[in-house]
Amino acid sequence: MSEAFDDHDAMKRQGAPEGDRPDLDTDGLGSDGDVDEDAGGIRVILADSQAIYRVGMRKVFALEDDIRVVAQAETLENLYAALQRFPTDVVLLEGHLIAGTVDAIPELLRRAPDAKLIVQISSSDEGNTVELFRRGVRGVVPRSISPDMLVKCVRKIAAGETWIDNQSISWVIDAYREQASMLTNPRAQPRLSEKELAIITCITRGMRNKEIAFQIGTTEQVVKNYLRKIYDKLGVADRLELALYCLHHKILQSAPGAAEATFVDPGVPLRAKL
């Protein structure tokens, strides 16, 4: 690939595996391999598994005086390497590269906090689109976007704006309205079983899994399984969030039979029973 990354052959001579070498572009690079700060313009990294898309987007941006492609990557791992080596303003990312990797967007933003992410998707999906914006993506565009609109999108996002179409705006607004309703409407709260309420009660008392298992007559593994289900139902990540959630929403006070479900004898100190 004559247009890409003069160090490619050098890396090959050093024994780097073919699949581990990011396809990095030399546009804007000085003779020592560092980015030429005098080149100016919006620095873009193209991350796409399909070479034809990378070539096409590079040709589109080559016509613009204020946009330059500083690197290309065909895998997520190569993108991580490119971000580490090349300062960038915008990453144009194929959605397929992050499919099935829940933490990909946060990890990209952790590695390059100043970079703004644009994700290209093949088909529009409400859940996926909302989740991308929640995780910090600044723009979601179709793979079929026109060259003029793509250039405009990159400029807008580089300037600090968000690129979102009318349909996506409706999806995002609906998602936040639903979330707000869940937080304020007790009837929308997930239903919890008596055993789950018993475990939650023990959690709010600061008990460990071993203590909870002894208290309700089961095993630690069963308690762990219940906790995972509870976390998923309530949308919390750990014991602290669970306790705060239940206190805020008064789960234990409002649940019928919650007191009976705790299996706790208030007349006997907890430590005396262990």
N, C-alpha and C positions, 0 to 999 in steps of 0.2 A: 504493500500500500504506500505509494510514493508520497502521497499528501500527508500521511499521518506519522507523527512521532519519530524523529530521527534516531532516538535512543532505542527504538524497537529492536534493531539488529544487535545493539550492544547488550541489551537485556538477554537476548537469545544466546549470545556468546557466554554470558555469565551463568547460563543454565536455568533461567527462569522458565517454568512450564508455560507452554503456549497459551493455555486457558487462563493463566493468572496475570497475563500482561494486559493492562488497560490500553485501549486504542486511543492514545493521547495525541492531540493535534499540536502542531508547532506554531500556529498563528499567534503572534504576540510574544514569542519567546526570544530572549536574548541569546547570545552565543554561549553563555555559561549555563543555559537551560532554565533560568529563572524568568518569570513573567516580566515583560518589558513594561514598566509602569508608565512610560511616556506614550504608549500606544493609545491609551484612553479608551473610551467607549464602554458599552455594557458587555461584561464578560459572561459568556454562556458555556455551560457544559451540556453536551447532548448525550443522553443515556437511553439507548434503544437497542433491543436485541436484533433488530433487522437493519442490515447495512444500507438497504435502499432508502430507508427513512432518514438515517444519519446523513447520507450523501445528499439527499434532497434538501433537508433542512440546512445543511451547511451551505449549499449553493444559494438558497434563499437569503441567508444572513450575509453571505459574501457580497451581495449587492448593496448592503446598507453600511454607510460610513460609521455609524455609531454603535454597531453590534459586531462582536467578533467571537468566534468559537475558539475557546482556549483548550478544550479537551473533548474527547469522545469516549464512551464506555459502552460495552455490550452486555455487561452483567452488573448486578448490584455490588459485588465485591470489587469490580474494576472501578465503579463509581466512587466507592469509599476511598480507593487509592488516588483517584483523580482529585477528589476534594482535599485530600491531605497535601497534595503537591501544588495544586493550582487554586489560588484565590479566585472566587467566582461571585457574580452577582445573581445569576439566574441559572437554575438547573431545569432543563426540559426533559422530563422523565416519562418513559413509557409505563403505563399502568401495569402491564404484564410483569414487569421486573419486580414489582413489590407485591404481587398477588400471593396471598397465603403467608405473608410475613407481617404480622401485626405491628411490630415495633420498628418497621423500616423507616417510616416518616420521622418519628421522634429521634431515631438514631442519626439520620441524615442531618437533622437540625442541630443535634448535639455536636456533631463533627464540624458543621459549617453553620454556626448560628446566624451569620449575616446573609447567607444564601436564601433566595426565595424560590420556592418549588412550584413548578407547573407540571401537572400530570395529564398525559394524553390517554384517553380511554376509547375503546372501540365501540362501546355501546353505553348509553346513559342508564344509570341505575340509581334509584333514590337512596337506598341504604348506603351504598358505596360512596356516592357523592357527598352525602352528609358527613360520613365518617372521615373522608379525606379533609374536608374543611375543618372539622373538629380537631384533627391532629396537627393542623398548622399549614396545610397546603394553601398557596395564595391564588391558584387558578386551576380550573379543570376544563380541558378543551377536548373536542373530538379529534380522532385521528384524521378525519376528513376536512379539517379546518383549512381555509384558503391561505396561501402565502401572505397576502396583505394583512389578514386578520391575525395571523400568527405573529408577524412583526409588531403589529399594534399591541397585541397582548404582552409580548416581552417588554416593550417600552413602558407600558402602564404598570406592570408588576415591578419592574426595576425601579420605578419612581415611587413605589410604596403603596400602590393601589391593589385592590383585589379584583380579579377577573371572574365574574360569575354571571351566567345567563338568567333569564327570567324564571325558567323552570326550576333551576337550582336554588334560586332565591326562595321560591315557594316551598321547596322541600326543606331547606334549612330553617325557615320560619316555622313551618309545621312541626319540625322536630323539637325545636326549642319550646314551642307552645305545649307540646305533649310532655316534655320534661318538666316544665313549670306546673302543669296540671298534676303530674305524679307527685310533686313535692307538696302541693297545697290541698289535694283532694284525698282524704283518707279512704274513700271508696275505691280509689284507683290503686291503692297499695296492694302489693302481692299478698296472697293468702299464705299463712304460715301454719304448719301443723303443730300439734301440742308438743311433740318432741323437739321441733325446731325452736319453739318458744321457750322450752325448758333449757335448751342449750344457750339461747340468747341471754336468758336470765343469769345463767352461770357466768357467761362472758362479761356481763355488766358488773358482776361481783369480783372480777379479776381472777377467776379460777383458770387453772391450766387444763389442757386436754385430759391429762391423767386424772385430775380431780373431777372433771366433768363426767368422764367415763364411769368412775366409781359412784358418783352421785346419782346418775340415772340408770346405772346397771347395764353398762355396755362396754365396748372396747374403745381404745384410743383411735383406732383406724375408722371405726364407725363414726366417731365424733368428727374426725377430719372430713369424712365424706359428707356428713351433714353440713359442716361449715362451708364447704365448697358450694353446695346447693344454696345455702342461705346467702352467701356472697353474690352468687349469680342472680338470685331473685331480687335482691335489694340494690344491686349495682354498686357494691362496695368492694374494697380491695383487701382490707385486713381487719383485725379485731378492733382496732381503735376506731376506724370508720364505722364499723358495725355498731359499736356502743354509742357513738355520737349520733348516728342515724336514728337508732331506736329511742334515744333520749329526746331528740328533736321532734320526732313524729309520735312520741308517746305510744310506741308499739305495745309495750307490755301493759300499760294502763288501759288501752282501748281494746285489747284482744280478749274476747270472752273466754273465761276459764284459764286465763294466763297464770293466775296465782296457783291454781291446782296443778298446772302443767309443770311447775318448777321442780317438783319432787324434793323440795328443801324443807327440812324440819327447823323452823326458826328457833325452837327451844334448845337445840343442840348446836354448840359451836362447830364450825366446819372442820377445824383442825382435830377436834375430838373424835370425829367420825373417820379420820384417815389413819 
